Structure formats: structure tokens, C-alpha cells
Amino acid sequence: MSKSKEIAQSIKDACQQYGWNFKVRGVILTITKDIESTNESFCKADSEYGSILGLLPTTSAGSVWGTDGGGVGAISAMNSGLFKMNKSGGSKRVLNALAKL
């Protein structure tokens, strides 16, 4: 198994372990998790997403954004019950392998 496929599998496994869904949209990895509209549920998701997105190697300029506790997105997550994070600039080989899983 290639290194890219191994990393893709580890991302999928981490998502399953923590109850997240993932989707590859071109060069963007999006992960989502349904949460209860409570501080505890939000904080749990806010503490988990970094360990998942951190598995995707960064190979070009990009960023991480979404409904984390760093801005007004947190209000959206609490109101909608959906915690959503995105990462751009990740390895295209890993993203291609992940899209096939």
C-alpha cells in the first residue's frame, strides 16, 4: 500500500473513531459532525477536528476554516447542530486516495 493510501486510510479511521464524516471536494477536505446544541458537545468537537485534519499533509499554501470556536462560526454550529471544518493546501495524492475510500 502506498504512503498516500495509508494516510488516507488513517484519516478515514480517525473520522470513524470520533464520529465524523468526510468529503473531498477538489483540493478541499471537509469534515462534519452532528452535535447537540450544548457547550459540552461543541467543545468536544472543537477539540477533535485538529487531530483529524492534522493527518492530511500540507503541501501548498492553504488554510483551515469552519465553525470552530475561533469566531462567529461557533454560533452557526450551535444553532444548526452541525460542526463543519475545511482544510485546503493538503496533499493531492492523499486527497485522491481518500476520495476513493
C-alpha positions as CSV (number, residue, x, y, z in Angstrom):
1,M,0.0,0.0,0.0
2,S,1.4,3.4,-0.9
3,K,2.1,6.1,1.7
4,S,-0.7,8.3,0.3
5,K,-3.2,5.4,0.7
6,E,-2.0,4.7,4.2
7,I,-2.5,8.3,5.2
8,A,-5.9,8.4,3.6
9,Q,-6.9,5.2,5.5
10,S,-5.7,6.8,8.8
11,I,-7.9,9.9,8.1
12,K,-10.9,7.7,7.4
13,D,-10.2,5.6,10.5
14,A,-9.9,8.7,12.7
15,C,-13.2,10.1,11.3
16,Q,-14.9,6.8,12.2
17,Q,-13.3,6.7,15.6
18,Y,-14.6,10.2,16.6
19,G,-17.9,10.0,14.7
20,W,-17.0,12.5,11.9
21,N,-18.0,12.3,8.2
22,F,-15.6,13.4,5.5
23,K,-15.9,14.6,1.9
24,V,-13.2,15.5,-0.6
25,R,-14.2,18.5,-2.8
26,G,-11.4,19.0,-5.3
27,V,-8.5,20.2,-3.2
28,I,-10.5,20.7,0.0
29,L,-11.1,18.2,2.7
30,T,-14.3,18.8,4.6
31,I,-15.2,17.0,7.8
32,T,-18.6,17.3,9.6
33,K,-20.1,16.1,12.8
34,D,-23.6,16.3,14.1
35,I,-23.5,17.8,17.6
36,E,-26.1,18.6,20.3
37,S,-26.6,22.3,20.9
38,T,-24.7,22.2,24.1
39,N,-21.4,23.7,25.2
40,E,-20.1,20.2,26.1
41,S,-20.9,18.7,22.7
42,F,-19.4,21.8,20.9
43,C,-16.2,21.7,22.9
44,K,-15.8,18.0,22.3
45,A,-16.0,18.5,18.5
46,D,-13.8,21.6,18.7
47,S,-11.1,19.5,20.4
48,E,-11.3,16.7,17.9
49,Y,-11.1,18.2,14.5
50,G,-7.5,19.2,14.7
51,S,-6.3,15.7,15.2
52,I,-8.2,14.6,12.1
53,L,-7.2,17.5,9.8
54,G,-3.6,17.3,11.1
55,L,-3.3,13.9,9.5
56,L,-3.5,15.4,6.0
57,P,0.0,16.6,5.0
58,T,0.2,20.2,3.9
59,T,1.9,20.5,0.5
60,S,1.0,24.0,-0.6
61,A,-0.4,27.3,0.7
62,G,-3.8,26.7,2.3
63,S,-5.8,27.2,5.4
64,V,-8.2,25.6,7.9
65,W,-11.6,27.2,8.4
66,G,-15.1,26.4,9.6
67,T,-17.4,26.5,12.6
68,D,-14.7,26.2,15.3
69,G,-14.5,28.3,18.5
70,G,-12.3,30.9,16.9
71,G,-15.1,33.1,15.5
72,V,-18.7,33.5,14.7
73,G,-18.9,30.1,13.1
74,A,-19.3,28.7,16.6
75,I,-22.8,30.3,16.8
76,S,-23.7,28.6,13.5
77,A,-22.6,25.2,14.8
78,M,-24.5,25.6,18.0
79,N,-27.7,26.8,16.1
80,S,-27.6,24.2,13.3
81,G,-26.2,21.2,15.3
82,L,-23.5,20.7,12.6
83,F,-19.8,21.3,13.2
84,K,-18.0,21.7,9.9
85,M,-14.3,22.2,9.2
86,N,-12.3,22.5,6.0
87,K,-8.7,22.3,5.0
88,S,-7.1,23.4,1.8
89,G,-3.4,23.1,0.8
90,G,-3.3,19.3,1.5
91,S,-1.6,16.6,-0.4
92,K,-3.4,16.0,-3.7
93,R,-2.3,12.4,-3.7
94,V,-3.7,11.8,-0.3
95,L,-7.0,13.6,-1.2
96,N,-7.3,11.5,-4.3
97,A,-6.8,8.3,-2.3
98,L,-9.3,9.5,0.3
99,A,-11.9,10.3,-2.3
100,K,-11.7,6.6,-3.4
101,L,-12.4,5.2,0.1
